[in-house]
Amino acid sequence: MSLFVSNNLIGWIGGFYEKMEPAEFWALHAAIGATGGVLVLLFGGRLSRALAGHQDQPLRPSAQTLEVER
């Protein structure tokens, strides 16, 4: 689903290439990337803690793997 949404968004933004001057289009491209970088800097710590969960919670039996010696 995320690939569908992202590719549609890329196509929509790519449609501006013919309507804008090249420098404006690539400045828009750089601004989108810079905005993503700022968002990662602002929310990266909070997001990584949320995704990590609690380290002391045991895994469900279906999530555990057996280690096999070779």
VMD Tcl script that builds the backbone (N, CA, C; Angstrom):
set m [mol new atoms 210]
animate dup $m
set s [atomselect $m all]
$s set {name element resname resid chain x y z} {
  {N N MET 1 A 0.815 -1.181 0.000}
  {CA C MET 1 A 0.000 0.000 0.000}
  {C C MET 1 A 0.870 1.261 0.000}
  {N N SER 2 A 1.964 1.236 0.752}
  {CA C SER 2 A 2.820 2.427 0.800}
  {C C SER 2 A 3.474 2.690 -0.552}
  {N N LEU 3 A 3.808 1.638 -1.291}
  {CA C LEU 3 A 4.379 1.844 -2.621}
  {C C LEU 3 A 3.361 2.465 -3.571}
  {N N PHE 4 A 2.122 2.059 -3.471}
  {CA C PHE 4 A 1.066 2.631 -4.297}
  {C C PHE 4 A 0.922 4.126 -4.031}
  {N N VAL 5 A 0.853 4.483 -2.760}
  {CA C VAL 5 A 0.680 5.890 -2.392}
  {C C VAL 5 A 1.907 6.702 -2.802}
  {N N SER 6 A 3.102 6.185 -2.521}
  {CA C SER 6 A 4.315 6.943 -2.827}
  {C C SER 6 A 4.509 7.101 -4.333}
  {N N ASN 7 A 4.216 6.078 -5.122}
  {CA C ASN 7 A 4.372 6.213 -6.570}
  {C C ASN 7 A 3.342 7.161 -7.164}
  {N N ASN 8 A 2.138 7.185 -6.635}
  {CA C ASN 8 A 1.160 8.171 -7.096}
  {C C ASN 8 A 1.599 9.580 -6.739}
  {N N LEU 9 A 2.159 9.757 -5.555}
  {CA C LEU 9 A 2.656 11.062 -5.144}
  {C C LEU 9 A 3.833 11.498 -6.014}
  {N N ILE 10 A 4.714 10.573 -6.325}
  {CA C ILE 10 A 5.853 10.883 -7.195}
  {C C ILE 10 A 5.371 11.305 -8.578}
  {N N GLY 11 A 4.372 10.600 -9.106}
  {CA C GLY 11 A 3.825 10.973 -10.406}
  {C C GLY 11 A 3.170 12.333 -10.389}
  {N N TRP 12 A 2.463 12.640 -9.305}
  {CA C TRP 12 A 1.809 13.939 -9.193}
  {C C TRP 12 A 2.854 15.059 -9.131}
  {N N ILE 13 A 3.904 14.866 -8.332}
  {CA C ILE 13 A 4.963 15.871 -8.223}
  {C C ILE 13 A 5.732 15.968 -9.540}
  {N N GLY 14 A 5.952 14.839 -10.204}
  {CA C GLY 14 A 6.641 14.857 -11.492}
  {C C GLY 14 A 5.884 15.633 -12.555}
  {N N GLY 15 A 4.568 15.736 -12.408}
  {CA C GLY 15 A 3.775 16.520 -13.347}
  {C C GLY 15 A 4.100 18.000 -13.306}
  {N N PHE 16 A 4.701 18.463 -12.225}
  {CA C PHE 16 A 5.090 19.864 -12.125}
  {C C PHE 16 A 6.335 20.179 -12.947}
  {N N TYR 17 A 7.050 19.154 -13.416}
  {CA C TYR 17 A 8.315 19.386 -14.130}
  {C C TYR 17 A 8.087 20.216 -15.388}
  {N N GLU 18 A 7.003 19.945 -16.107}
  {CA C GLU 18 A 6.742 20.699 -17.327}
  {C C GLU 18 A 6.150 22.074 -17.042}
  {N N LYS 19 A 5.527 22.254 -15.891}
  {CA C LYS 19 A 4.870 23.516 -15.565}
  {C C LYS 19 A 5.805 24.514 -14.895}
  {N N MET 20 A 6.886 24.035 -14.313}
  {CA C MET 20 A 7.793 24.892 -13.551}
  {C C MET 20 A 9.113 25.038 -14.301}
  {N N GLU 21 A 9.847 26.059 -13.920}
  {CA C GLU 21 A 11.221 26.193 -14.408}
  {C C GLU 21 A 12.047 25.071 -13.767}
  {N N PRO 22 A 13.071 24.588 -14.466}
  {CA C PRO 22 A 13.873 23.492 -13.885}
  {C C PRO 22 A 14.442 23.809 -12.498}
  {N N ALA 23 A 14.925 25.018 -12.306}
  {CA C ALA 23 A 15.495 25.373 -10.999}
  {C C ALA 23 A 14.421 25.338 -9.907}
  {N N GLU 24 A 13.213 25.782 -10.239}
  {CA C GLU 24 A 12.126 25.750 -9.256}
  {C C GLU 24 A 11.729 24.326 -8.921}
  {N N PHE 25 A 11.672 23.483 -9.949}
  {CA C PHE 25 A 11.296 22.089 -9.715}
  {C C PHE 25 A 12.309 21.400 -8.819}
  {N N TRP 26 A 13.589 21.580 -9.102}
  {CA C TRP 26 A 14.609 20.912 -8.300}
  {C C TRP 26 A 14.730 21.533 -6.915}
  {N N ALA 27 A 14.377 22.824 -6.785}
  {CA C ALA 27 A 14.327 23.425 -5.449}
  {C C ALA 27 A 13.180 22.805 -4.649}
  {N N LEU 28 A 12.045 22.555 -5.306}
  {CA C LEU 28 A 10.937 21.860 -4.650}
  {C C LEU 28 A 11.375 20.465 -4.210}
  {N N HIS 29 A 12.085 19.784 -5.082}
  {CA C HIS 29 A 12.592 18.439 -4.779}
  {C C HIS 29 A 13.517 18.488 -3.554}
  {N N ALA 30 A 14.420 19.466 -3.523}
  {CA C ALA 30 A 15.342 19.606 -2.393}
  {C C ALA 30 A 14.598 19.978 -1.118}
  {N N ALA 31 A 13.570 20.823 -1.239}
  {CA C ALA 31 A 12.799 21.222 -0.056}
  {C C ALA 31 A 12.042 20.043 0.538}
  {N N ILE 32 A 11.518 19.171 -0.311}
  {CA C ILE 32 A 10.819 17.986 0.184}
  {C C ILE 32 A 11.794 17.083 0.942}
  {N N GLY 33 A 12.980 16.878 0.383}
  {CA C GLY 33 A 13.992 16.064 1.060}
  {C C GLY 33 A 14.464 16.691 2.359}
  {N N ALA 34 A 14.658 18.016 2.364}
  {CA C ALA 34 A 15.100 18.706 3.573}
  {C C ALA 34 A 14.028 18.652 4.656}
  {N N THR 35 A 12.769 18.766 4.250}
  {CA C THR 35 A 11.675 18.668 5.221}
  {C C THR 35 A 11.649 17.288 5.859}
  {N N GLY 36 A 11.857 16.256 5.050}
  {CA C GLY 36 A 11.928 14.902 5.605}
  {C C GLY 36 A 13.072 14.747 6.586}
  {N N GLY 37 A 14.234 15.335 6.264}
  {CA C GLY 37 A 15.375 15.272 7.167}
  {C C GLY 37 A 15.119 15.984 8.483}
  {N N VAL 38 A 14.473 17.146 8.414}
  {CA C VAL 38 A 14.143 17.881 9.640}
  {C C VAL 38 A 13.147 17.090 10.482}
  {N N LEU 39 A 12.160 16.480 9.846}
  {CA C LEU 39 A 11.188 15.674 10.591}
  {C C LEU 39 A 11.856 14.495 11.288}
  {N N VAL 40 A 12.836 13.872 10.618}
  {CA C VAL 40 A 13.567 12.763 11.240}
  {C C VAL 40 A 14.363 13.273 12.434}
  {N N LEU 41 A 14.994 14.430 12.295}
  {CA C LEU 41 A 15.752 14.984 13.421}
  {C C LEU 41 A 14.842 15.342 14.590}
  {N N LEU 42 A 13.668 15.878 14.290}
  {CA C LEU 42 A 12.750 16.283 15.350}
  {C C LEU 42 A 12.093 15.102 16.048}
  {N N PHE 43 A 11.649 14.118 15.267}
  {CA C PHE 43 A 10.842 13.036 15.823}
  {C C PHE 43 A 11.528 11.675 15.809}
  {N N GLY 44 A 12.777 11.605 15.370}
  {CA C GLY 44 A 13.465 10.325 15.258}
  {C C GLY 44 A 13.632 9.593 16.569}
  {N N GLY 45 A 14.018 10.310 17.613}
  {CA C GLY 45 A 14.201 9.672 18.922}
  {C C GLY 45 A 12.901 9.124 19.471}
  {N N ARG 46 A 11.862 9.932 19.385}
  {CA C ARG 46 A 10.552 9.508 19.895}
  {C C ARG 46 A 10.028 8.322 19.082}
  {N N LEU 47 A 10.214 8.379 17.776}
  {CA C LEU 47 A 9.732 7.295 16.928}
  {C C LEU 47 A 10.505 6.002 17.179}
  {N N SER 48 A 11.814 6.094 17.348}
  {CA C SER 48 A 12.593 4.874 17.591}
  {C C SER 48 A 12.229 4.248 18.933}
  {N N ARG 49 A 11.956 5.085 19.946}
  {CA C ARG 49 A 11.521 4.536 21.229}
  {C C ARG 49 A 10.156 3.877 21.108}
  {N N ALA 50 A 9.272 4.472 20.335}
  {CA C ALA 50 A 7.937 3.898 20.167}
  {C C ALA 50 A 8.000 2.578 19.403}
  {N N LEU 51 A 8.869 2.504 18.404}
  {CA C LEU 51 A 8.979 1.278 17.620}
  {C C LEU 51 A 9.727 0.185 18.366}
  {N N ALA 52 A 10.641 0.572 19.257}
  {CA C ALA 52 A 11.415 -0.424 20.000}
  {C C ALA 52 A 10.553 -1.146 21.022}
  {N N GLY 53 A 9.564 -0.455 21.555}
  {CA C GLY 53 A 8.715 -1.082 22.562}
  {C C GLY 53 A 9.467 -1.236 23.863}
  {N N HIS 54 A 8.978 -2.128 24.674}
  {CA C HIS 54 A 9.617 -2.393 25.957}
  {C C HIS 54 A 10.555 -3.575 25.807}
  {N N GLN 55 A 11.781 -3.385 26.228}
  {CA C GLN 55 A 12.786 -4.431 26.094}
  {C C GLN 55 A 12.541 -5.576 27.055}
  {N N ASP 56 A 11.833 -5.334 28.143}
  {CA C ASP 56 A 11.633 -6.378 29.137}
  {C C ASP 56 A 10.423 -7.261 28.842}
  {N N GLN 57 A 9.690 -6.982 27.796}
  {CA C GLN 57 A 8.551 -7.830 27.461}
  {C C GLN 57 A 9.048 -9.089 26.755}
  {N N PRO 58 A 8.609 -10.249 27.194}
  {CA C PRO 58 A 9.022 -11.477 26.508}
  {C C PRO 58 A 8.324 -11.600 25.158}
  {N N LEU 59 A 8.970 -12.320 24.276}
  {CA C LEU 59 A 8.385 -12.554 22.960}
  {C C LEU 59 A 7.259 -13.572 23.048}
  {N N ARG 60 A 6.280 -13.419 22.174}
  {CA C ARG 60 A 5.236 -14.436 22.066}
  {C C ARG 60 A 5.882 -15.725 21.571}
  {N N PRO 61 A 5.328 -16.870 21.906}
  {CA C PRO 61 A 5.915 -18.130 21.432}
  {C C PRO 61 A 6.016 -18.193 19.907}
  {N N SER 62 A 5.071 -17.592 19.198}
  {CA C SER 62 A 5.134 -17.642 17.735}
  {C C SER 62 A 6.242 -16.764 17.179}
  {N N ALA 63 A 6.742 -15.800 17.970}
  {CA C ALA 63 A 7.799 -14.919 17.506}
  {C C ALA 63 A 9.187 -15.431 17.867}
  {N N GLN 64 A 9.268 -16.433 18.725}
  {CA C GLN 64 A 10.557 -16.952 19.139}
  {C C GLN 64 A 11.087 -17.909 18.080}
  {N N THR 65 A 12.370 -17.893 17.913}
  {CA C THR 65 A 12.997 -18.810 16.971}
  {C C THR 65 A 13.918 -19.758 17.750}
  {N N LEU 66 A 14.099 -20.903 17.221}
  {CA C LEU 66 A 14.997 -21.876 17.828}
  {C C LEU 66 A 16.354 -21.724 17.204}
  {N N GLU 67 A 17.388 -21.713 18.053}
  {CA C GLU 67 A 18.734 -21.630 17.533}
  {C C GLU 67 A 19.229 -23.037 17.244}
  {N N VAL 68 A 19.774 -23.203 16.067}
  {CA C VAL 68 A 20.251 -24.514 15.662}
  {C C VAL 68 A 21.768 -24.449 15.529}
  {N N GLU 69 A 22.445 -25.362 16.173}
  {CA C GLU 69 A 23.899 -25.412 16.047}
  {C C GLU 69 A 24.258 -26.131 14.768}
  {N N ARG 70 A 25.280 -25.663 14.112}
  {CA C ARG 70 A 25.719 -26.291 12.850}
  {C C ARG 70 A 26.933 -27.128 13.071}
}
mol reanalyze $m
mol bondsrecalc $m
mol representation Tube
mol addrep $m
